[in-house]
Amino acid sequence: MSENKDPQVAEQAGSVEGVKFVYDFTEGNKDLKDLLGGKGANLAEMTNLGLPVPPGFTITTEACKVYLDSGEEPAALRDEVSAHLEALEQRMGKKLGQTDDPLLVSVRSGAKFSMPGMMDTVLNIGLSDKSVQGLAKQAGDERFAWDSYRRLIQMFGKTVLGVDGDLFEEALEKAKEAKKVTVDTELEAADLKKLVTAFKKIVKKEAGRDFPQDPREQMDLAIKAVFDSWNGDRAKLYRRQERIPHDLGTAVNVCSMVFGNLGPDSGTGVAFTRDPASGHQGVYGDYLQNAQGEDVVAGIRNTVPLAELESIDKKSYDQLMQIMETLENHYKDLCDIEFTIERGRLWMLQTRVGKRTAGAAFRIATQLVDQGLIDEAEALQRVTGAQLAQLMFPRFDEKAKVEQVGRGIAASPGAAVGKAVFDSYTAVKWSRSGEKVILIRRETNPDDLDGMIAAEGILTSRGGKTSHAAVVARGMGKTCVCGAEELEVDTKRRRMTVPGGHVVEEGDLISIDGSTGKVYLGEVPVVPSPVVEYFEGRMHPGADDADELVQAVHRIMAFADRKRRLRVRANADNAEDALRARRFGAQGIGLCRTEHMFLGDRRELVERLILADTEDEREGALAQLLPLQKKDFVELFSAMDGLPVTVRLLDPPLHEFLPDITELSVRVALAESRQEPHENELRLLQAVHRLHEQNPMLGLRGVRLGLVIPGLFTMQVRAIAEAAAERKAAKGDPRAEIMIPLVGTVQELEIVREEADQVIAEVQEATGTELKLAIGTMIELPRAALTAGQIAEAAEFFSFGTNDLTQTVWGFSRDDVEASFFTAYLEKGIFGVSPFETIDKDGVGSLVAAAAKAGRATRPDLKLGVCGEHGGDPESVHFFHEVGLDYVSCSPFRIPVARLEAGRAASTSVGSDHR
């Protein structure tokens, strides 16, 4: 490895004495992913199981962390690598790069979490101008040897030396054109020798150095390149997208080479123990004869279905099927397997818990329960709320008139519509301008990640279910159709020719169906998902014709509901939304925003109330508002009969109920210029000026408005109480809760509560009805959270308003910052995710936890909930479970997600990791 030159750096790099940095495959196991990475841990596990794994060793993530922190490898690493390499050479009976019968190795990345194609790999290390001759002689195949050498130079040049990969591809294309062939397997040994010479010239010109002939130098530089690739742009982007921590580092696996490019009795493939797209059991995967592993996942040559291996090499096929069954039973999950056949001998190169579509995740989880491999608690860890949300997206209407122009492999489901684009840069650019796009490529590679994230869906003309496009799309939940061979993609001319000669130009609308593989011209209309129909009650999971996926979702949701402690309520402001929420499984309303009831026809009444100069004017406006409010609550309590309904008293900033000051000023100015009567407008303008605020979100709103405008809150409380009394008289079971917003001190709450208690007593006396109306507050200001113990003396419940709490803790105006600088913050890694999307555990979360603890110390029976948008965010739901809240509240559509995640939070099992 490279030498330490700076004394301080050298000290840091060598300050981990006694730490073991290299593990042989025989020394690890699948539970050491943090140390050995997913690939290394699973290679060790397969070795322990006695499966045919080529010998090798793993350099740990700890070595990578030292390198990334100090810029130098640990001082002890070179000696450890040398010792393990020597042991490997003794086991294999040959040395790295020896001229007569060289040992060749691969150097591959392997982080804890699968990051397909995001980091670097180099195959065939150990080949040189001399050893290639020995490999040809030992293999008895000159073409194979030179093909392996050109692959090494190509991968090493791009990965290690930073040479533009397109230069090698262009040279390869020229070689095929000169030979008048279309695939590289048709190039002969002489052609490949010329190609090696061309590749070495490219390296010399672009990298400023010769391709290294020393095999140990090749290996050391490749190891360093893998370490460096952890912080490559595409790896960092993928980690942000998948919310993978940036401080994990990657392991490096050094594995003796086995060769799938030794002729027709050799090959390489990828297999799944179940279909990653549907979850169905069967024989799924791709196989490519006379090829190395990268050829399959790169999609540059079209593979054959794995089932065809049975007729090509039945012995290897039967052995592979047995190994797949062993691995699935051992890991108790869908396994993704990479293998190579070298002259009829099967070798296992990798296994991991396979990425799958959302639908497959739910089906597989229930299948494994039925097989007795996992229990309900573990089944909940095999699915996520994000996957459930994907299943609730609309799908294409099968009855619509469509123009199908092609069909490929259904690689990742969904209904995606967008404008055709043919490169990643354009996809990102158009997406940022608000356009929905479909990224079309012959095949994707890791450099396309930006565009894949930006696109609604991905369409390729090459590759299969195991290609880069398919694997990455499934991991992101992105719609993808691969291997649509009948579509001729011309990325240079930015067009795609479909059967019949029709040309799809960049910017033309197309639709792709990742569930069927069909490609359509134009925009295809969509219909609701069967999962949504199930939640809406329009599809019964027990019916004979019930969708298989619906049955799986129904069972998983039943598991979740049995396990969860958190109750799930809805944010709903009217009876229609409340009824829908109830169908989706809501256990009450956690937030009824009464301001939404004051819009439309009632806005003028509120305006009159706020601007009233006299008590009579104010009382007149309140008298007109009271029956309207009461009617709202009667409908709401009826819809949620028997379930709690938390009604938040008027909360929005004052300006939302007043005329726009600029528009009003223009109206007054025009009236004056035309000498038209404008007394009312002028009076209104003066009042608006008087009440105008520079920062209304921190101004006269919430409890402050209720204290400043006499009768406003008491009118709302009376409407709630009278509506509850009316429902009780009608034999209903109203369970209303009154929530005071934006409280910052207990004195505010005490004053409002005293008035509310008096109004409730008056209604009880007038109606002869006993009313039990809980009164509580929102905790949405830092001061409220910090003084929660005091506030709990006057509150029967807290509901955390995490939207406003996030704004006030961070000093962010959500309406402004998300559009102005959040993108930059996400790109620079300041945020892993927007704090408005997932709760900031360290800042906002610590206040929630402290307030919950302090509140319950004062009032042990204090009910705690959350009603910000975080209530429906999967990761946030787990946090709210951990800090002991009683319920979360979210929009009706997110209720199933919150129910599922609440169940997952309650049944988290150690060792489950299905990222």
N, C-alpha and C positions, 0 to 999 in steps of 0.2 A: 504494500500500500504506500501511499505518498508519505514523505518524511515531514515531521514537525520542524518548522523553521523558527517561528516566533516562540520565545521561551514561555510567555504567558499562555499562549495557545497550547503549547506542548504540555504545560502543567495541567491545564483544564482537560485536555484529551486523555491524559494519563491518570486522572484523579479518581478512577473507578477500579482500583486494584482489587483483585479477588473476584471480580464479576466475570461470569462465563459468557462470552459473546458468540460462541459457535456451538451448535448442537447437531450431532449426527441424526439422520432420520430414525435411527433405532432408539434415540434417547427421549423423544418428545411424545406428545399425545394431543388429542383434539381439544383438551381443556386449556392448552397453553397458547391460545390465540393472541393474547396481549403481548406475549414474549416472542412467539415464533410466527405471528401473522396467521391468517386463515389458511393459506396455501401450505406453509410449512407444518402447521399443527396437524392438518389433515393428511399430508404425506406421511408424517410420523404415525398417525393413527392407522392408515392403510398398511404401513410396514408392520405395525404391531399385530394386525389382523392376519398377517401372512399373505397378503395380496402381492402380486408381481409389480413392485415399485422399483425403478432404477435407483441404485444407491446414490446417496448424496448427503448434503449437510445444509443447515440453515444458519445464516448470520442474523442475530436477533434485532428486534426493534430498538433495544437499548443501545446497540452500536450505532444505529441510525440517528437516534436522539443526540448522542454525544457528537456525532459528525455535524448534525444540523446546528447544534448549539455553539460548537467551537470552530467549525470549518475544517476540522481534521478528524481522521478516524482515531478510535482509541488506540493508545500505544501498543496494547497487547494484541490487537486484532490480527496483525500480519502473521505473527507467530502461531496464533490459534488456527487461522486459515491454512497455513502451511502444514500444520500437524494433521488437520482433517483431510487436506488434499493428499498427503502422503498415505494416509490410511485408505482413502478411496482408491488411489493408484494400486496399492497392494491388493485390495479386494478385487479390482478389475484386471489385474495382471498386466497393466500397461500404464505408461506415464502420459501426463498432459502434453500433447503436441509432439510426442516422439515421432521420428520420421518414418519408421517402418510400419507401426500399427498404432496410430495415435489415439490416446484417450481424448475424447471431446466432451465438453460440458455445456450446459445451458446456464445462464444467469437470469433469474426471473424475480420480479417483485412479488410481494405477498403481504399486503396490509391486513390488519385485523378484520376489517369489513371489505367485502368484495367491491372492487373499483374497476370493472371490466374495461381494459384497454387504456386506462388513464395513466398508467405508469409503464416503465420500460422493461423490455425483455430482449435478450440477445442469445441466439442459438449458435451451435457449432463452434464455440470458442475452442481454440487449440489448433485450428487449421492455419497453414502458412504455405508459402510457395513450395516448401520441401515436404511438409507432412501431407499435403493434398495428394502427392504421388503415392505415399504409403497407404493412405485411405483407399485410393483407387485399387491398389494391388490387393490389399487385404479383403476388400469387398468384392473384388472381381468385377467392378463396375466403374469404368472411368467417368461415365456421364454423371452418375450419382455423386462422385467425389467433387467434381467441378460445380455441380449444381449447389452442393452444400457450401462450397467456398464462396460462390457468388452471393449466396444468401447471407453468410456471415459478414462479408464486406458491406453489403447493402444495409443490414440491420445495425451493424457497428457504426457505420458512417453516419447514419441518421440519428441513432440513439445516443451514441457516445461522443461523436465528434461534431454533432450539430449540423451536418450537411443536409441541405434541402432534399427530402425524400423524392420529390418529383423528378429530380435529375436522374436518379437511378431508374425510376419508372420509365422515363423517356428513353433512356439507353436500352432498357429491356424491350420496349415497344419497337425500337429501331431494329434490334436483333431479330425479332419475330417477323417484322416486315421484310427484312433482307432474306430471311429464310422462307418467306411466304407461308407462315403458319399463324394460327390464331391463339394458341395456348402455349405456355412456356414448357410443358412436358414434351412438346414436339421438337424442342431445340436439342441438338446433339452435343456430344462432348466438345467437339471443335468449336461450336458456336458459343458454348459456355466458357471455354478458355478465353475467347476473344472478349466476352462480356466481363470476365474477371479483370482483364487488362483495362477495359474501359472504366470499370468501377474504381480501380485503383487510381486511375488518372483523375477521376472526379474527386476522390478523397484528397489527393495531393493538391489539386487546384483550390478546392473549397476550404479544406481544413488547414492547409499550409504545412502538412506533414505527410509522410508515407504511412500507409496502413501498417500497423505494428506487426512484426513477424514473431516477436517473443510471446508465446502463449500465456505466460504468467502476467505479462503486462496487459494483454487483452483482458484477462479475467479481472485484474485489479481495477482497470479503468471501467469495465462494465459494472462492477460492484458499486463504484463511486457514482456512476451515472444513474443507477437505480436509486441510490440514496438521494441524489439531486432531483430525480423525477418526482419525489414526494412533494416538492414545492414548485413543480411545473404549473404553468397557468391552467392547463386542462384539469390536472389533478385537484388544484385548489377550487376551481369552479365546480367540479363534480362533488367535492366534499361540502361546499356551501349548499348545493342543490339537494343533497341527500342528508344534510345536517350531521355529517361525520366530523368529530373533533379534529382540529388541525395539529394537535400535539402528540398524536399516537406514533408517528413514524412508520416506516415500512421495514419488514424483514426482507432478506435476500436469500433466495434458494439457489444453491449450486448443485446441479443434478447431472449425472452422467447421461450422455445423449443416447437415445435410441432413435432409429430412423424409419420414418414412414415413406421416404422417397427412394426406396431401393428397388422399385419396380412394381409390377401388378400384384405381387403377393405381399405387398406392404401398403400401409396407408395410415390415415389418422382420422379421428372422429370425435364428436361430442355427443353424449347421450344423456337422457333424462329418465329417471325411474318412473316418472309420470309426465303427462303433457303439461308443460309450463304455461300454456295458453288456456287450457280448459280444465286441467286437473284430472282428466280421465286416465285410467291405467292403460298401459299398452307399451308398444315399442316406439319410442320417440327419440329422434336425433338425426344427425347427419354424418355421412362417411365420405371420404375422398381418397381414392386409391392414388398411390405413388405421390404422396404429398407430405409436407410437414405441417405441424399444428396450426401455425399462423395462417395457412392457406384457408382453413375452414372458417375461423372466426372473422377473417378479413373479408370474406365473401367475394374474393376475386375470381374464384372458380366455383361453378355451381356444383353442389354436392349431390349425392344420391341419398334417399331415405335410409335410415339405419337398418330397416328391415331387410334391405337388399344385401346386407353383409352376410346374411344366412346362406345365400346362394353363391356369394363370392368366396367366403371362408367360413364354413360351418363350424369347424372346431373353435375358432376364435369367437365366433358369434355365440355359441353355446356357453363358452367360458365367461364371456362378457355378461350374458343374461344372469348367470349364477352370481357373479360378482355384484351386479346391480341389485339383486335381491338381498344379498348379504349387507350391502351398504345401506339400503333403505331400512331394513330391519334394525341395523345397528344405530343409525342416526335418527330413526323414527320420523323420517321426513323425506320429502322430495329431494333427491340428490342430483346434482349436475356433475357430470363426469367427463374428463378428457382422457383419451387413450390413444395409443399408437400400436400398430401391428408392424413388427419388423420381421419380414420373411416368415410369416406365419406364427410368430410368437407375440402374444398380447402383453402390453405393458400399461400400467395405470399411471398417468401423469398428474392427475389432480382430481379431487372431489370436493364438493362444498354443498351446503344447503342451497338449493337452487332458487334463483329469483323466479317469481311467478306473477301472473296477472292477478288482479283483484278477485275475479271470479274463481280462478284456480285455487287461490288461497282459502276461500271459504269452503269449496268442495273438498279439498284435500284435508282440511282440518276435521271435517265431519267424517270423512272416510277413515282417517286414522283412529278416530274414537271408536268407530264401528269395528275396526280390526283389533281393538284392544291395545294398540301401541301407545296411545296417549289418553289422558283423562280430560274432563271438561276444562279444568283450570289451564292445562297446557294448550288445549285447543284455542282458548282465548288469546294466548300469546302468539299464535300462528297467524292471526289476522290483525288488522289495524283499522282505526277510524278513517284514516285517509283512504284505505282501500274500499271501505264501505261507501264513502262519499263518491268515489269513482263509479261504483255500481249504480248510483242514483242519477248519473248523468243521462240525458236522453239518448236514444238510438235512432237509426234511420227508419223511416216509415216504409215497410215492405210493400205497401199498396201504392206508393207514389209512382208516377211515370218517371222513369230514369233512363239514362243512356249509358249503359255499362261499356267501358272501353278496354277493360283488362281485368286480370285476376292474378293475384300472387298468393303468397303464403300469409295466412292470418297470424301475425307474429305477436301483436299486442292489441287487445280489443278497444273499441270505442268508435264513435262516429265523428270524424273530423272533416271540416269544410274550411277551405282557405284558398288564397291565391298561390299559384304555382311559383316557386322560387327554386333556383338551381345551385345556390351556394350559401354557405353559412353566414357570410357577411350580409348578404341581402336579406336573409331571414331575420337577422337581428335588427337591421336598419328599419325594415318595413314593420316589424312587430312593435318597435318603439314608437312608431308613428300611428299605432292603433290598428294596423292591418292584421288580419288573421291569415297565416300562411301555411302551406304544406311544403316541406323541404323534400325535393326530389333529387336523388343521387343514383349513380350506378351502384355504388356501395358507399357506406359511410366509414369513416375512420375516426380515431379519437380527436382529430383536429376539427371535426364537425360538431363538437359538443355544444358550443354556443348556439349554433343554429338549431340543433335538436331541441334544446331547452326553449328557444323562442317560438318554435313552430307548434301548430295545433296537432300535426301528425307528420310521420315520415314515410316516404315511399321510395323503395329501391328496386332496381331491375335485376339485381343479383343478390345472392346470399339466401340463407334459410333461417330457421328458427333459432339457430345458434350463432348467427352472424352478429357482428358488432352492433348493427342497427337494432336488431331484435332484442338482444340482451340488455342494452342500455335503455331502450324504450320501455321494456317491461319493468325495469328497475325504477323508472321515473313515472310509470303509469301513463305513458304517452302512447297514443294510437300509432300503430306501425303495420305496414304491409311490405313484405320483402319478396325478392325473387320474382317480380312480375316480368318475366323474360320477354313477353310479347311487346313490351313497351320499350321503345328505343330512346334512350336518354342521351341527349347531346348537351353536356354542361357548358361547352365553349360557346355554342350558339344560343344557349339558354332556351332550349325547347325540348319537347318530348313528342315523338311520333307514335301514334297508336294504330292498331290494326285498321286497315281501310284507308290509311294515308292521312287521317286527320292529324293536325299539328296543334299541340298545346303550347302556346307561347307563355313566356314569363308574365305573370299577372292575371292569367286566365283562371277562373274559378274551377276547382275540382273537389271531389268528395271521395274519401277513402274509408272503408269499413274494416277496421282491424279485427272484427269478429268473423268475417267471412272471407277477407282478402280481396273483396271486389273494389274496383276503381271506377268512378263515374265522372262524366263531364258535368260541370255546373254544380249548383247547390241542391242537395237532396234534403227534403224536409225531414224533421225529426219528430218522434213520438216519445211519450214518457217511458222510462225504464220500467221493466216488470218489478223491480225491487221497490220503486216508488209506488207502483200500483198495489203491491203487497202492503206497504206501510199505510196507504190510503184506505185499505180494506177492500180494494176492488179485485184482489186475487187471493184466494185462500190456499195456504200451503198444503192443505190436506186434500185438495181436489185432485181428481185423476189426471187432469191436464195441466196441473201446476208446473211451472217452470222449475227444473232441477236446481237451478241456482237459488230460486226463491226458497225452496225447501232447506237448502244449506244455510242461507241467511237467517231463516226463521229459527233454526236449531241453535245457531250461534248466539242470536239475540236472546233466546231463552236461557242459554248458559249464562250470559252476561247479567240478565235481570235477576237470576238466582244468586249470583255471586256479589253483585255490587252493594255497597253501603250508601254511596251518594244517591240521593234522589235527583231526578232531572225535571226541571220546570221549563216553561217557555216564556220568551219575550213576546207578548201579544197585546194588542191594543183594542181589539174588537172581537165580536162573537165569532165571525168567520175564521179569523186566524186562530182563535182559541179552540174551535172545534177541530180544525185541521191539526193543531198541535196535540190535541187529545188523541186523535187517531194515530199520530206518530208516537204515542206513548208518553206524553207529558203527564207529570204528576202534579200539575198545578201551574199557575202563572207566577213567575218570579219577578216580572217587571211589566206592569201596564203603564205606559207613558201617556199620561193624561193630556199632555200638550198636543198630541196627535188628534185628540177629540176637539180641539179648539180651532183647527184649521178650516178652510172652506167657508161655509156660510156663517160660522160663529166668529170668524176673525174680527169682524167689525165690532161685535159685542165686547171682545177682550180689549180691543183698541179703545173703546169708549170707557171701559173700566180703568185702564191704566192712565188715561188722559183726563179722567174726571176731575173737575175743579171743586165740586160740591159733594156732600154726603149723599144728597138725593140722587145725583147722577150715578154715583157709584152703586148705591143700593138698587137703583133701577136696572143697571146692567147685571148685577148679581142675581136679581130676581128672575131675569130672563134666562140666565145661564143655568140656574139650579135645576129646573125640570129636564133640560136637555142632558145635563150630566147624570142625573138620576136614571134616565132612560138608558144611557150608555152602560151604566153599571148593572142595571137589571138584566140586560141582555148578556153581559159578560158573566155575571154570577150564575145565570141560568145555564150557559154553555159549559161552565166549569163546576157545575153543582157537585158538592161533596169534596172538592179539592181547593186548596188554598189559592187565593188571588191577591198578590201584593200590588197595591195601587200606589204609584208614586205621584205625589202632588206636584203641581206645575213646576217645571224645572228649567226650561230653556232660557237662554239669554234674552233680555228684554227686546232687543232689536228685531227678533224674529216675529214679533207681534206688532211692530210699528212700520209705517210706510218707509220706503227707502229714502234716506235724507237727500240724496242727489236728485232722484226723480221728483220728489216733492218740491225741492228748490226750483227745478226747471218749470214745474207747473205754476208756481207762484210768480216767477219771473215773466212767463208768457202772459199770464192773466194781467199782470201790471202793465206790460207793454201794450196790451190790447185794450187796456182800461176796462177790463171785465171784473165783475164782482168776485172777490176771492177772500172774504173774511174768514170763512171756515178753514180754507187751506192755509191762510196765514197763521191762524190760531194753532192749527195742527203743527205747522212748521216750527213755531216758537216752542211748542211742547216737545217736539222731537229733538230740537237743539238742546233744550234743557236736560233731557234724559239721555242724550247721545254719550256713548262710551267709546274710548279708544280701544279697549280690550274687553268686549262684552262677555267673553267666556269666563272672565275673572271678575265680573261686575255684579250688577243687580239681577240675580237669578236665584232659583231654588228657595231655600228657607229665607233668604234675604228679601226676596220679592214678597213672600208671604207675610213677613213682619212689617214691611213698608206699606203695603196696600191692604188696609183693614178689610176683613171679610172675605178675602180671596180664598185662603186655605179653609176657613170655617165653612164656606159655601161648598167646597169640595168634600169636606168631611161629612157635612149634612147629607149631601147627595149619596155618598157611600152608605151611610147609616140608614137612610130611608130606603135605599134600594135593597139592602140586606134585610130590613124589616119586611118589606114587601115580598121578598122571596120566601122568607120564613112563614109568612101568612099563607103563601101558596104551597106550603108543605115542602119547600125546597131546603137545601142545606148549604147556605152561603158561608164561605169561610174567608172573609175579607181581612186583609192586613193593610194598614196605612203606613206608608213610608215617606219620611221627611227627607228631602234631598239637600245636598251640599252643606250639611252641618259641619261646623268647624269647632264648636264649643258646646258643652252640655247646656249652657244657659239658653242658647237658641232653641234647643230641643225641648227644654223644660217649659218655655213660654208657649210654644206651639202645642205641646202635649196638654197643657192645662186647658187651653181653649178647646182642643179637640175632645177631651174628656167631658167638658161641659156640654158640647153640642151632642155627643153620643147619649149623655144622660137625658137631655131634653127629648131626643127622638124616642128613647126607650119609654119615657113617661108618656109621650104623646101617642105612641102606638101600642103600648102595653106589651112590648116584645123585649125579651132579654137579648142583648147583643154582646158578643164577645169579640171585640175588634182589637187585635194586637196592633201596637204602635211601635215602630222602629225607625231606623234611619239608614241612609246610604253612607258608607265609608268611602269617600272619593277624594278626600283632601289629606295630605300628609299630616296635618295637625290633628285631624280626626283620628287617624290611625295611631298617632303617638299619645293621644289622650283617651284612647278607647276605654280604659278602665273607668274613667269618669263618665263618659257618655253612656256606658252600659247601665248606669244607675237610673237613667230615664228611658232606656230602650229595651224592648222585649226581643228585638232581633236586629242583626246587622246584615245588610246586603252590600257586598263590596262592588262599587262601580269602578271596575278596573280600567275602563276607557279613560275617564277623567283622572283617575289616580295615576295612570301612566303619563298623561299629559302634565299633571302638576308635579310629579316626581322628576320627570326628565326636563321639564320646561319646554315641552314640544307642543305646538299647535298641530294637531293631527291633520287638519284640513290643508295645512300649508306644507309641512315638512315631508310628507310622503311623496309629494310631487317634486319637491325642490332638491333634497339632498340624500334621501334614504337610499337611492340607487347607489350613490357613491359610497355610502357607509357599508352597504352590503358587499359591494365589490372589493372594498379595502379590508373587509373582514372585521370591521368595528362591531357590526351586528352579524350574528349567524342567521338571524331571522328578525323581522320587524318586531319591536316590543309591543306593537298594537295587535300583532297576530298571535304570538306566543308570549305568555307572561314573562317578564324579566324577573327571574327568581331571586337574583342577588339584591336588586333594588326594590322594585314594587312588591315582589314576592315576600321579601323580609318584612315589609310593613304589614302585609296581609297576615303573615304568621304571628307577628308580635301583637297586632290588634286583636286577633282571634284569641290568643292566650290571655291578654289583659282583660278583654271583655268577659271571658268565662271565669276569670278569677273573681270578678265582681259579681257576675250573675251566672252561676253554673249551668242554668237551663237556657242560656242565651242561644237562640237559633241563628245559625250562620249560613249565609249563601253568597253567591256571586252572580251578578246580572250583566256584567260587561260581555263583549263579544268573546272574551277568553273562555267563557262558560261552554262554548262549543268547540274549542280547540283541543285536539287530542292530548298534546303534551301538557297543556295547562290543566286539563281535567285530572291528570295524575298528580300534579302538584296540589290541587285543591283537596284531593283525597288524603294526601300525606299530611296536610296541616289541619285536618279534622273538620272541614266544612260539612254542613249537612246536605246541601244541595247546590247544583249549578243551574243556571238558567240561560237559555240561548234561543236563537230564532227557530221557528218550527222545523225547518228543513234540516237543521243540525241536531235535532233531538236524538235520532237513532245513533248518530256518531257519538254523542255524549253518553248515551246509555251503554254503548259497547265499550267505550274507553273507561267508564266507571267500573264496569265489570272486569276489564283487564287490570285496572289499578288494584282492585281488591284481590286479584288472583295471581299477581305477578309471581312467577316461579324462577328460582335461581337457575341460571344456565341457559335460559331461553334467549336465543338471539337470532332473529329472522329478519334482520334489516334488509 
